[in-house]
Amino acid sequence: MDPEDRTRVRDAPRSATGREWEVFVREDADGALQHVGSVTAGDADAAHDRASDLFGWTARDVWLCPADETRRYTAHTLGEPAGGESA
């Protein structure tokens, strides 16, 4: 797939109750970081606590990125199944 096929996903707050954080984990020293989800928290320390409870209990590393500083690009319409097939 060519990068030109991707469009930027609209930037909009995803939570009205706090800051959203994207969570990445690495299971072992040789593994790649994997995006596992997001959490809502007021600061990085609280986000780490929440992410560790939800996603990081087996992870070697937990990385957090403020969602409002993350840019998403996609080649499909959000809510559409992967591959573009109709539901």
C-alpha positions as a Python dict, from the first residue, in 0.01 Angstrom:
ca = {
    (1, 'M'): (0, 0, 0),
    (2, 'D'): (130, 342, -91),
    (3, 'P'): (152, 609, 180),
    (4, 'E'): (-43, 836, -58),
    (5, 'D'): (-345, 609, -3),
    (6, 'R'): (-363, 709, 364),
    (7, 'T'): (-546, 1014, 494),
    (8, 'R'): (-509, 1177, 832),
    (9, 'V'): (-768, 1089, 1093),
    (10, 'R'): (-948, 1393, 1232),
    (11, 'D'): (-798, 1527, 1552),
    (12, 'A'): (-1067, 1546, 1817),
    (13, 'P'): (-1069, 1484, 2190),
    (14, 'R'): (-1164, 1124, 2264),
    (15, 'S'): (-1244, 1183, 2630),
    (16, 'A'): (-1430, 1453, 2817),
    (17, 'T'): (-1296, 1339, 3154),
    (18, 'G'): (-917, 1352, 3114),
    (19, 'R'): (-621, 1329, 2885),
    (20, 'E'): (-593, 1024, 2660),
    (21, 'W'): (-266, 831, 2646),
    (22, 'E'): (-166, 574, 2383),
    (23, 'V'): (-6, 265, 2540),
    (24, 'F'): (275, 62, 2386),
    (25, 'V'): (433, -243, 2548),
    (26, 'R'): (736, -462, 2483),
    (27, 'E'): (708, -816, 2615),
    (28, 'D'): (1081, -901, 2607),
    (29, 'A'): (1418, -741, 2531),
    (30, 'D'): (1418, -860, 2169),
    (31, 'G'): (1054, -780, 2100),
    (32, 'A'): (907, -488, 1915),
    (33, 'L'): (688, -227, 2080),
    (34, 'Q'): (321, -307, 2025),
    (35, 'H'): (33, -64, 2052),
    (36, 'V'): (-213, -225, 2292),
    (37, 'G'): (-469, 47, 2356),
    (38, 'S'): (-525, 373, 2536),
    (39, 'V'): (-606, 497, 2884),
    (40, 'T'): (-750, 816, 3029),
    (41, 'A'): (-552, 986, 3307),
    (42, 'G'): (-459, 1334, 3422),
    (43, 'D'): (-81, 1286, 3399),
    (44, 'A'): (184, 1040, 3283),
    (45, 'D'): (228, 875, 3624),
    (46, 'A'): (-143, 806, 3661),
    (47, 'A'): (-152, 685, 3300),
    (48, 'H'): (136, 447, 3376),
    (49, 'D'): (-46, 305, 3678),
    (50, 'R'): (-362, 253, 3477),
    (51, 'A'): (-181, 110, 3174),
    (52, 'S'): (17, -129, 3393),
    (53, 'D'): (-303, -261, 3549),
    (54, 'L'): (-470, -310, 3211),
    (55, 'F'): (-192, -400, 2970),
    (56, 'G'): (149, -411, 3130),
    (57, 'W'): (137, -689, 3384),
    (58, 'T'): (353, -914, 3160),
    (59, 'A'): (544, -641, 2979),
    (60, 'R'): (911, -560, 3015),
    (61, 'D'): (854, -200, 2900),
    (62, 'V'): (551, 31, 2896),
    (63, 'W'): (564, 343, 2681),
    (64, 'L'): (304, 620, 2692),
    (65, 'C'): (234, 890, 2435),
    (66, 'P'): (-22, 1167, 2479),
    (67, 'A'): (-297, 1089, 2229),
    (68, 'D'): (-336, 1457, 2140),
    (69, 'E'): (26, 1457, 2023),
    (70, 'T'): (-15, 1140, 1818),
    (71, 'R'): (-109, 1169, 1452),
    (72, 'R'): (-301, 882, 1295),
    (73, 'Y'): (-319, 808, 924),
    (74, 'T'): (-533, 538, 767),
    (75, 'A'): (-622, 392, 428),
    (76, 'H'): (-976, 299, 535),
    (77, 'T'): (-1279, 469, 682),
    (78, 'L'): (-1291, 434, 1059),
    (79, 'G'): (-1555, 183, 1159),
    (80, 'E'): (-1504, -8, 833),
    (81, 'P'): (-1375, -365, 867),
    (82, 'A'): (-1011, -422, 777),
    (83, 'G'): (-974, -489, 407),
    (84, 'G'): (-1263, -259, 319),
    (85, 'E'): (-1536, -526, 307),
    (86, 'S'): (-1884, -421, 401),
    (87, 'A'): (-2019, -550, 733),
}
